[in-house]
Amino acid sequence: MEKESGYKIAVVVFIIILFFLNSQYKEVKEENIILRESISQYQSALSEANDNIEEANSIIEDAQGYAWSSYEDMGYALDNLSTVDTVSEPW
């Protein structure tokens, strides 16, 4: 009788532990989804920022090509200078 009672207690404890671990797993899984979405947003913002830097560098290189030319060419270079978009915060 004592063995049977101990067995039942062990099964109940085991089931309680399984429910606890399952709830912890669900919380970690949800947090993982949120973190993955955040990483995706940061990667997108980083990519946009790098594209903007490349665009700005290209504009600067074009302007440098005209910098020591005639005044007309320098004016053309200045006319073609423009700003690039800023990256919005992903959060």
N, C-alpha and C positions, 0 to 999 in steps of 0.2 A: 504494500500500500504506500509506503514512504517513497519507494522508487517511482511509482506512478505519479505521485504528487510532485516530486522533484522534477520529473520529466515534463509535466504540465507547466510548471513554473518556468522551466528553461524555454519551452516553446513560446510562452507568453512574452518573456523577456526578449527572445529572438524576434518575434513579430513587432514588438515595440521598437527595437533597434532598427528593423527594416523600414518602418514608417518614418522614423526620424531621419535616417539616411536618405530616403526617397525625397523628403521635403527639403533637405539640404541640397540634394542634387538639383531639384527644380529651381531653387534660388540661385545656385551657381550657374545653371544653364541660362536663366534669364539675364543675369549680370553679364555673362559672356556675350549674349546677343547685343546688349547695350554697348559693351566695349567694342565689339566688332563694327557696329554702326559708327561709333565715334572715330575709330581708326579710319574707316572709309571716308568720312567727312574730312579728316585731317589730310589724308592722302590726296583727296580732290583739291583741297585748298593749296597744298604744296605744289601740285601739278600746275594749277592756275598761276601761282606766284612765279614758278619757273618759266612758264610761257611768257608772262609779262616781263620778266627780266630779259629773256631772249629778244623780245620785241624792242625793249628799250635799248639794249646793246646794239641791235641792228640799226636803229634810228641814229644812235650816237656815231656808229661807224660810218654811216652815210654822210653825216654832218662833218665828220673829221676829213672825209675825202674831199670836201669842198672848202675846207677851212683856209687853205693857203692858195686858193684860186682867185679869180677876179671878184670884185665886189658883187657883181651880179650873181655869180655862183654861190657866194657866201649867203646872199639874200635868199637864194633858192633853198639852200641848206637850212636856213633858219625858218623859212616857211614850212618846210617839211618836218620840223621838230614837233612832236606832240607828246602828251603824257600817256601813260598806260594806266589801265584800271587797277585799283587796289583790290586786294583779296579780302573778302568779307570773312569775319570770324565764323568758324564752322559750328560754334556752340551757340 
